[in-house]
Amino acid sequence: MQLTVSALVCFDTWFRLFLLVLPKMANFNFFCTSFLVSILVYRGVVVANDCIPRHYGKSSFVCVCNATYCDDSPTVGDLAAGQATLISSTRADARFRITNLTFVGFSNSLLANQIFIDPSVQYQKILGFGGAFTDAAGINIAKLSILAQQNLLKSYFGSEGIEYGLGRVPIGGSDFSTLAYTYDDFPGDNNLANFSLTKEDLFFKIPYISWAQSFSAKPIKLLASPWSAPAWMKSNGKLNGKGYLLQEYYQVWAEYIARFFEEYKSHNLHFFAVTPQNEPSDGNIPDFPFNCMGWTPEQQAMFVGLNLGPTLEASGFGSVKIMIMDDQRLLLPKWAESVLSHPLAKKYVAGVAVHWYTDLFTPATVLTKFHEKFPDHFILATEACEGDKPWQPAVSLGSWERLESYAHNIIEDLNHWVTGWMDWNLALDERGGPNWAGNFVDSPIIVNKARDEFYKQPMFYALGHFSKYIPEDSVRIGIDLIDNSNFFGTAFKRPDGKHTVVLLNRSNEDKLIMLVDRERGALEFTCPARSLNTVVYG
């Protein structure tokens, strides 16, 4: 086969680099793999978006990216009549593997596990999927070379990535900062004369949010959440521990939040939603170890109805949606009932935000109960991470079980009226930080500064199976799984007329599937053991 000029140039460039850096290489295996891939791409042996796997002794592997190479997330384009695309990730060997499928006539095969799709049964509309632009995420991204940073952000937000559409931004510091801080640590500054953004905003949040937006084909919807008011506004005079906002500062605190929006607006960043407090129950716990502020639902109702809602409206931010709770779903439906019984609060509240940390102890049916009682208020899952339990390692490179945990929770939430799902930190280091309180956890992307690499965890692909193929304004539709033994699924009709079905096989056996859409026929395919699969059809 005759090589093209570009192929020869690529070969020459890699060969010269190989001779130059071989004696100094900290990661010879990755270099060799990348070198071979660059050649094989031109020979048609592999495609340029293949994962370069690395094993760390866990149940599966990570995909390695650096400044010169990163795997892509396949886009499903136009589909001919009767055609479908299957995207599969497996514990054994695959990340976003593509298989083309064709609808056939209906079959009564007794060997297949039947799944029935009913587009006429419709539920909630989807807001999207995303993660958080924390200080820690920005600090870790900044440790990479510029080209590696670009590959990381494109992996999340670009058309070649998993196309996140949501981003959560802490108002001030959180535990995933290098220190505890707020924007006005000057006691008695009721006029907020000393309010100012910090270097964390100017170096580690705003630039990366803006850069991510430049890679995205759609506006990124930003959600803001505060962890604590300045200590001088609180009952305990501290940013952590048991303490609440003194009522005399309710209006000052509302103006503080509006000021945050104003400052970010000056950087051309706009927010679609805000929560009045991250995990308000934390600040009611004695000696809570990191930034927090306690609220009761009655206090939150008063603050939203009398202070935050009117202040945002008067400041030109009335379009920012207020979401209450931002805490564990075990607080539903009582918290929401209490807040929404306040007539002024109800006027300003658009939805409820939930976290996943106690979901093992709280059935998802509480989400449905909330929806049935308050059908005009949406539910958004706004925080989740693995490695947060004391008995778990913070970071587990290559853990397939953490993919399954994410995927199962997302499917469960979506099937109970949740409109979207947000992960926590976009990127962390190999320890799971930085975190000033030592509260290290896992992330879908782990940064290795020494090697100028980042690792896409299986969790990254779990998120991508949803975020890439269930675009904003998709509508959940009916799905009936005959076999639900360690097998889970959810289905959507997209704005472009296509349909997306996501299927999780947690069993150790391959499952032969017959997916039936009565308007189109049947698709026969296999969901491998321990796999996550997305089917897209017209």
Solvent accessible surface area in square Angstrom, and as a share of the most:
residue,aa,sasa,rsa
1,M,168,0.75
2,Q,169,0.75
3,L,74,0.37
4,T,82,0.48
5,V,117,0.68
6,S,68,0.44
7,A,5,0.04
8,L,94,0.47
9,V,88,0.51
10,C,29,0.18
11,F,88,0.37
12,D,61,0.31
13,T,78,0.45
14,W,33,0.12
15,F,91,0.38
16,R,163,0.59
17,L,67,0.33
18,F,45,0.19
19,L,110,0.55
20,L,123,0.61
21,V,38,0.22
22,L,70,0.35
23,P,114,0.71
24,K,166,0.70
25,M,50,0.22
26,A,79,0.62
27,N,17,0.09
28,F,93,0.39
29,N,116,0.59
30,F,11,0.05
31,F,16,0.07
32,C,35,0.21
33,T,48,0.28
34,S,3,0.02
35,F,33,0.14
36,L,99,0.49
37,V,17,0.10
38,S,16,0.10
39,I,45,0.23
40,L,55,0.27
41,V,46,0.27
42,Y,87,0.33
43,R,150,0.55
44,G,67,0.64
45,V,95,0.55
46,V,43,0.25
47,V,92,0.53
48,A,59,0.46
49,N,42,0.22
50,D,53,0.28
51,C,29,0.17
52,I,7,0.04
53,P,71,0.45
54,R,40,0.14
55,H,120,0.53
56,Y,78,0.30
57,G,75,0.72
58,K,97,0.41
59,S,48,0.31
60,S,2,0.01
61,F,8,0.03
62,V,0,0.00
63,C,0,0.00
64,V,1,0.00
65,C,0,0.00
66,N,26,0.13
67,A,25,0.19
68,T,85,0.49
69,Y,27,0.10
70,C,21,0.12
71,D,7,0.04
72,D,53,0.27
73,S,5,0.03
74,P,19,0.12
75,T,95,0.55
76,V,18,0.11
77,G,44,0.42
78,D,146,0.76
79,L,46,0.23
80,A,70,0.55
81,A,106,0.82
82,G,34,0.33
83,Q,61,0.27
84,A,1,0.01
85,T,9,0.05
86,L,9,0.04
87,I,0,0.00
88,S,4,0.03
89,S,0,0.00
90,T,4,0.02
91,R,79,0.29
92,A,82,0.64
93,D,98,0.51
94,A,6,0.05
95,R,25,0.09
96,F,13,0.05
97,R,105,0.38
98,I,74,0.38
99,T,58,0.34
100,N,119,0.61
101,L,19,0.09
102,T,75,0.43
103,F,23,0.10
104,V,74,0.43
105,G,56,0.53
106,F,118,0.49
107,S,39,0.25
108,N,138,0.71
109,S,36,0.23
110,L,176,0.88
111,L,152,0.76
112,A,12,0.09
113,N,34,0.17
114,Q,46,0.20
115,I,1,0.01
116,F,52,0.22
117,I,5,0.03
118,D,61,0.32
119,P,16,0.10
120,S,92,0.59
121,V,61,0.35
122,Q,101,0.45
123,Y,81,0.31
124,Q,15,0.07
125,K,115,0.49
126,I,2,0.01
127,L,35,0.17
128,G,6,0.06
129,F,4,0.02
130,G,0,0.00
131,G,0,0.00
132,A,0,0.00
133,F,4,0.02
134,T,0,0.00
135,D,3,0.01
136,A,0,0.00
137,A,1,0.01
138,G,2,0.02
139,I,26,0.13
140,N,0,0.00
141,I,1,0.01
142,A,41,0.32
143,K,73,0.31
144,L,7,0.03
145,S,47,0.30
146,I,114,0.58
147,L,100,0.50
148,A,0,0.00
149,Q,11,0.05
150,Q,50,0.22
151,N,29,0.15
152,L,0,0.00
153,L,0,0.00
154,K,51,0.22
155,S,6,0.04
156,Y,0,0.00
157,F,2,0.01
158,G,1,0.01
159,S,67,0.43
160,E,64,0.29
161,G,1,0.01
162,I,0,0.00
163,E,42,0.19
164,Y,1,0.00
165,G,10,0.09
166,L,0,0.00
167,G,0,0.00
168,R,0,0.00
169,V,0,0.00
170,P,1,0.01
171,I,3,0.02
172,G,2,0.02
173,G,4,0.04
174,S,2,0.01
175,D,3,0.02
176,F,1,0.00
177,S,0,0.00
178,T,73,0.43
179,L,87,0.43
180,A,38,0.29
181,Y,18,0.07
182,T,9,0.05
183,Y,5,0.02
184,D,0,0.00
185,D,74,0.38
186,F,107,0.45
187,P,111,0.70
188,G,53,0.51
189,D,16,0.08
190,N,74,0.38
191,N,139,0.71
192,L,8,0.04
193,A,85,0.66
194,N,67,0.34
195,F,8,0.03
196,S,61,0.40
197,L,22,0.11
198,T,30,0.18
199,K,118,0.50
200,E,6,0.03
201,D,0,0.00
202,L,80,0.40
203,F,131,0.55
204,F,47,0.19
205,K,0,0.00
206,I,11,0.06
207,P,54,0.34
208,Y,17,0.06
209,I,2,0.01
210,S,45,0.29
211,W,67,0.23
212,A,0,0.00
213,Q,60,0.27
214,S,80,0.52
215,F,42,0.17
216,S,16,0.11
217,A,99,0.77
218,K,55,0.24
219,P,106,0.67
220,I,13,0.06
221,K,52,0.22
222,L,5,0.02
223,L,1,0.00
224,A,0,0.00
225,S,0,0.00
226,P,0,0.00
227,W,2,0.01
228,S,7,0.05
229,A,0,0.00
230,P,0,0.00
231,A,28,0.21
232,W,38,0.13
233,M,0,0.00
234,K,7,0.03
235,S,49,0.31
236,N,46,0.23
237,G,45,0.43
238,K,103,0.44
239,L,24,0.12
240,N,39,0.20
241,G,3,0.03
242,K,116,0.49
243,G,3,0.03
244,Y,105,0.40
245,L,5,0.02
246,L,52,0.26
247,Q,120,0.54
248,E,132,0.59
249,Y,29,0.11
250,Y,14,0.05
251,Q,72,0.32
252,V,15,0.09
253,W,0,0.00
254,A,0,0.00
255,E,69,0.31
256,Y,1,0.00
257,I,0,0.00
258,A,7,0.05
259,R,78,0.29
260,F,0,0.00
261,F,3,0.01
262,E,84,0.37
263,E,43,0.19
264,Y,0,0.00
265,K,97,0.41
266,S,87,0.56
267,H,73,0.33
268,N,117,0.60
269,L,12,0.06
270,H,107,0.48
271,F,18,0.07
272,F,28,0.11
273,A,0,0.00
274,V,0,0.00
275,T,0,0.00
276,P,0,0.00
277,Q,0,0.00
278,N,6,0.03
279,E,17,0.08
280,P,0,0.00
281,S,34,0.22
282,D,13,0.07
283,G,1,0.01
284,N,65,0.33
285,I,82,0.41
286,P,90,0.57
287,D,128,0.66
288,F,26,0.11
289,P,77,0.49
290,F,25,0.10
291,N,3,0.02
292,C,2,0.01
293,M,0,0.00
294,G,1,0.01
295,W,3,0.01
296,T,54,0.31
297,P,26,0.17
298,E,106,0.47
299,Q,56,0.25
300,Q,0,0.00
301,A,3,0.02
302,M,67,0.30
303,F,0,0.00
304,V,0,0.00
305,G,2,0.02
306,L,95,0.47
307,N,19,0.10
308,L,0,0.00
309,G,2,0.02
310,P,46,0.29
311,T,14,0.08
312,L,3,0.01
313,E,95,0.43
314,A,94,0.73
315,S,50,0.32
316,G,66,0.63
317,F,22,0.09
318,G,49,0.47
319,S,100,0.65
320,V,12,0.07
321,K,87,0.37
322,I,4,0.02
323,M,0,0.00
324,I,1,0.00
325,M,0,0.00
326,D,0,0.00
327,D,1,0.00
328,Q,21,0.09
329,R,4,0.02
330,L,87,0.43
331,L,39,0.20
332,L,8,0.04
333,P,28,0.18
334,K,150,0.64
335,W,16,0.06
336,A,0,0.00
337,E,44,0.20
338,S,31,0.20
339,V,0,0.00
340,L,8,0.04
341,S,85,0.55
342,H,51,0.23
343,P,105,0.66
344,L,81,0.40
345,A,0,0.00
346,K,95,0.40
347,K,135,0.57
348,Y,39,0.15
349,V,9,0.05
350,A,28,0.21
351,G,1,0.01
352,V,0,0.00
353,A,0,0.00
354,V,4,0.02
355,H,3,0.01
356,W,29,0.10
357,Y,41,0.16
358,T,29,0.17
359,D,19,0.10
360,L,160,0.79
361,F,156,0.65
362,T,12,0.07
363,P,85,0.53
364,A,7,0.05
365,T,68,0.40
366,V,16,0.09
367,L,0,0.00
368,T,31,0.18
369,K,113,0.48
370,F,1,0.00
371,H,35,0.16
372,E,122,0.55
373,K,117,0.50
374,F,22,0.09
375,P,83,0.52
376,D,133,0.69
377,H,19,0.08
378,F,42,0.17
379,I,2,0.01
380,L,0,0.00
381,A,6,0.05
382,T,0,0.00
383,E,12,0.06
384,A,1,0.01
385,C,3,0.02
386,E,13,0.06
387,G,4,0.04
388,D,41,0.21
389,K,43,0.18
390,P,128,0.80
391,W,192,0.68
392,Q,55,0.25
393,P,78,0.49
394,A,25,0.19
395,V,24,0.14
396,S,9,0.06
397,L,22,0.11
398,G,0,0.00
399,S,9,0.06
400,W,0,0.00
401,E,78,0.35
402,R,18,0.06
403,L,0,0.00
404,E,5,0.02
405,S,31,0.20
406,Y,1,0.00
407,A,0,0.00
408,H,49,0.22
409,N,10,0.05
410,I,0,0.00
411,I,5,0.03
412,E,45,0.20
413,D,3,0.02
414,L,0,0.00
415,N,44,0.23
416,H,45,0.20
417,W,53,0.19
418,V,0,0.00
419,T,10,0.06
420,G,0,0.00
421,W,2,0.01
422,M,0,0.00
423,D,3,0.02
424,W,9,0.03
425,N,3,0.01
426,L,1,0.01
427,A,0,0.00
428,L,0,0.00
429,D,31,0.16
430,E,88,0.40
431,R,169,0.62
432,G,0,0.00
433,G,0,0.00
434,P,29,0.18
435,N,11,0.06
436,W,84,0.30
437,A,36,0.28
438,G,43,0.41
439,N,51,0.26
440,F,46,0.19
441,V,2,0.01
442,D,3,0.01
443,S,1,0.01
444,P,1,0.01
445,I,0,0.00
446,I,0,0.00
447,V,3,0.02
448,N,13,0.07
449,K,132,0.56
450,A,100,0.77
451,R,93,0.34
452,D,39,0.20
453,E,3,0.02
454,F,0,0.00
455,Y,0,0.00
456,K,2,0.01
457,Q,2,0.01
458,P,1,0.01
459,M,2,0.01
460,F,1,0.00
461,Y,1,0.00
462,A,0,0.00
463,L,0,0.00
464,G,0,0.00
465,H,0,0.00
466,F,0,0.00
467,S,5,0.03
468,K,16,0.07
469,Y,3,0.01
470,I,1,0.01
471,P,41,0.26
472,E,58,0.26
473,D,69,0.36
474,S,0,0.00
475,V,29,0.17
476,R,17,0.06
477,I,0,0.00
478,G,9,0.09
479,I,41,0.21
480,D,77,0.40
481,L,29,0.14
482,I,108,0.55
483,D,31,0.16
484,N,109,0.56
485,S,72,0.46
486,N,78,0.40
487,F,1,0.00
488,F,53,0.22
489,G,5,0.05
490,T,0,0.00
491,A,0,0.00
492,F,0,0.00
493,K,76,0.32
494,R,26,0.10
495,P,83,0.52
496,D,83,0.43
497,G,32,0.31
498,K,25,0.11
499,H,2,0.01
500,T,0,0.00
501,V,0,0.00
502,V,0,0.00
503,L,0,0.00
504,L,0,0.00
505,N,0,0.00
506,R,74,0.27
507,S,18,0.11
508,N,111,0.57
509,E,122,0.54
510,D,94,0.49
511,K,22,0.09
512,L,71,0.35
513,I,0,0.00
514,M,0,0.00
515,L,0,0.00
516,V,6,0.04
517,D,0,0.00
518,R,173,0.63
519,E,129,0.58
520,R,85,0.31
521,G,6,0.06
522,A,0,0.00
523,L,0,0.00
524,E,79,0.35
525,F,13,0.05
526,T,59,0.35
527,C,0,0.00
528,P,30,0.19
529,A,29,0.22
530,R,31,0.11
531,S,0,0.00
532,L,0,0.00
533,N,0,0.00
534,T,0,0.00
535,V,0,0.00
536,V,0,0.00
537,Y,0,0.00
538,G,36,0.35
